[in-house]
Amino acid sequence: MIRVNLDVMLARRKMRLGELAERVGISMQNLSILKTGKARAVRFSTLDALCRALDCQPADILEFDPATPEPEDGA
């Protein structure tokens, strides 16, 4: 399962979700969906913008955890 560590990066950068949404240019609602791991996909352009705004690498945001089973609905 892919784990989204956006909340960790926000805490490390002492940044609020609203500030990140403004910097990246996406809605708070869509960013919240990504942050909670409920997003089914993420565009490379969005990942690029997140990494630029947070000054990090994609692996700082997305993590593969083979020990965590996929949810039943495939989300």
C-alpha positions as CSV (number, residue, x, y, z in Angstrom):
1,M,0.0,0.0,0.0
2,I,1.2,3.5,-0.7
3,R,1.2,5.7,2.4
4,V,1.0,9.5,2.0
5,N,3.2,11.4,4.5
6,L,2.0,14.9,3.6
7,D,1.0,15.7,7.2
8,V,4.6,14.8,8.3
9,M,6.1,17.1,5.8
10,L,3.7,19.9,6.7
11,A,4.7,19.6,10.4
12,R,8.4,19.5,9.5
13,R,8.0,22.7,7.5
14,K,5.7,24.3,10.1
15,M,3.2,24.9,7.3
16,R,-0.6,24.8,7.3
17,L,-2.7,23.0,4.7
18,G,-4.2,26.3,3.5
19,E,-0.8,27.8,2.9
20,L,0.4,24.7,1.0
21,A,-2.8,24.7,-1.1
22,E,-2.2,28.4,-2.0
23,R,1.4,27.8,-2.9
24,V,0.6,24.7,-5.0
25,G,-2.5,26.1,-6.6
26,I,-5.0,23.3,-5.7
27,S,-8.1,23.4,-3.5
28,M,-7.9,22.6,0.2
29,Q,-10.5,19.9,-0.4
30,N,-8.3,18.1,-3.0
31,L,-5.2,18.6,-0.9
32,S,-7.1,17.1,2.1
33,I,-8.1,14.1,0.1
34,L,-4.5,13.5,-0.8
35,K,-3.3,14.1,2.7
36,T,-5.7,11.5,4.2
37,G,-4.6,8.9,1.6
38,K,-8.1,8.8,-0.1
39,A,-6.8,10.0,-3.5
40,R,-6.8,7.4,-6.2
41,A,-4.2,9.2,-8.2
42,V,-1.8,12.1,-8.2
43,R,-0.6,14.0,-11.2
44,F,3.2,14.4,-11.6
45,S,2.6,18.1,-12.0
46,T,0.9,18.2,-8.6
47,L,3.7,16.0,-7.0
48,D,6.3,18.4,-8.6
49,A,4.5,21.4,-7.1
50,L,4.2,19.8,-3.7
51,C,7.9,18.9,-3.7
52,R,8.9,22.5,-4.7
53,A,6.6,24.1,-2.1
54,L,7.9,21.7,0.7
55,D,11.5,21.6,-0.6
56,C,11.5,17.8,-0.5
57,Q,11.7,14.7,-2.7
58,P,8.7,12.6,-3.8
59,A,9.8,9.8,-1.4
60,D,9.4,12.2,1.5
61,I,5.7,12.4,0.6
62,L,4.9,8.9,-0.8
63,E,6.0,5.7,0.9
64,F,5.4,2.1,-0.1
65,D,4.5,-0.1,2.8
66,P,4.2,-3.8,1.8
67,A,3.1,-4.9,5.2
68,T,-0.2,-2.8,5.0
69,P,-2.9,-4.6,3.1
70,E,-4.9,-2.8,0.4
71,P,-8.4,-1.7,1.4
72,E,-11.2,-4.0,0.3
73,D,-12.6,-1.5,-2.2
74,G,-9.2,-1.1,-3.9
75,A,-8.9,2.5,-3.0
